[in-house]
Amino acid sequence: MKIRRFEEKDAKKVSELIIDTLRKTNIKDYSADSIENHVNNFQPENVLKRASWTHFYVVQEKGNIIGCGAIAPYWDKIDESSLFTIFISPEYQG
């Protein structure tokens, strides 16, 4: 398993991972409409935007992206941070 910084070329795979996780795992806790709203927010272009203002990382197993997560300032505070966009492939949960 390898953890590395997100690269632009990862946007499509990260988007697919997030959408798959939303639809398979998060559907247990949210309505289908809510999930689909989130799906729209995690298209590749939006993943790239998020990566532009966070320290974004991916987790790889055998070259495949199986997880992602980011850390960034909380509401522009210089002394406080928050975690964002933490997703693990459903196949690796449990």
C-alpha positions in Angstrom: 0.0 0.0 0.0 1.3 3.4 -0.9 0.1 6.9 0.1 1.1 9.8 -2.1 0.1 13.3 -3.1 -2.8 13.6 -5.6 -1.7 14.4 -9.2 -3.9 16.0 -11.9 -3.9 12.7 -13.8 -5.7 11.1 -10.8 -8.9 13.2 -11.1 -10.9 10.8 -13.1 -10.0 7.7 -11.0 -10.6 9.6 -7.7 -14.0 10.8 -9.0 -14.9 7.3 -9.9 -13.8 6.0 -6.5 -15.8 8.7 -4.7 -19.0 8.1 -6.7 -18.8 4.4 -6.3 -18.3 4.7 -2.6 -21.2 7.2 -2.3 -23.6 4.9 -4.2 -22.6 1.7 -2.4 -21.6 2.7 1.1 -23.1 6.2 1.9 -26.5 5.3 0.4 -27.1 3.5 3.8 -27.1 6.9 5.5 -28.4 9.3 3.0 -31.3 9.6 0.5 -30.8 8.8 -3.1 -31.4 12.4 -4.0 -28.7 13.5 -1.6 -26.2 11.0 -2.9 -26.8 12.2 -6.5 -26.3 15.8 -5.4 -22.9 14.7 -4.0 -22.2 12.8 -7.2 -22.5 16.0 -9.1 -20.1 17.7 -6.7 -17.4 15.1 -7.2 -17.0 15.1 -11.0 -13.3 15.2 -12.1 -13.3 18.9 -12.6 -14.5 19.5 -9.1 -12.0 17.0 -7.7 -9.3 19.1 -9.4 -10.7 22.3 -7.8 -10.7 20.7 -4.4 -7.2 19.5 -4.8 -6.1 23.1 -5.7 -6.8 24.4 -2.1 -6.1 21.3 0.0 -3.2 18.9 0.6 -4.9 16.0 -1.2 -3.6 12.4 -1.0 -4.4 9.1 -2.7 -4.0 5.6 -1.4 -2.8 3.0 -3.9 -2.8 -0.8 -3.7 -1.0 -2.6 -6.6 -1.1 0.6 -8.6 -4.9 1.1 -8.2 -6.3 4.1 -6.3 -8.4 2.6 -3.4 -8.7 5.7 -1.2 -8.3 9.4 -0.9 -8.3 12.2 1.6 -7.3 15.8 2.1 -6.4 18.3 4.9 -6.8 22.0 4.6 -7.3 25.1 6.8 -10.6 25.3 8.5 -12.4 28.4 7.2 -9.1 30.0 6.3 -7.8 29.8 9.9 -4.0 29.5 10.0 -4.1 27.6 13.4 -6.8 25.1 12.6 -7.2 22.4 9.9 -10.0 20.0 8.9 -10.1 16.7 7.0 -12.0 16.6 3.7 -12.9 14.1 1.0 -12.1 10.9 2.9 -13.2 7.9 0.9 -12.2 4.2 0.8 -13.2 1.8 -1.9 -16.1 -0.4 -0.7 -14.0 -3.4 -1.5 -11.4 -2.3 1.1 -13.9 -1.4 3.9 -14.6 -3.5 6.8 
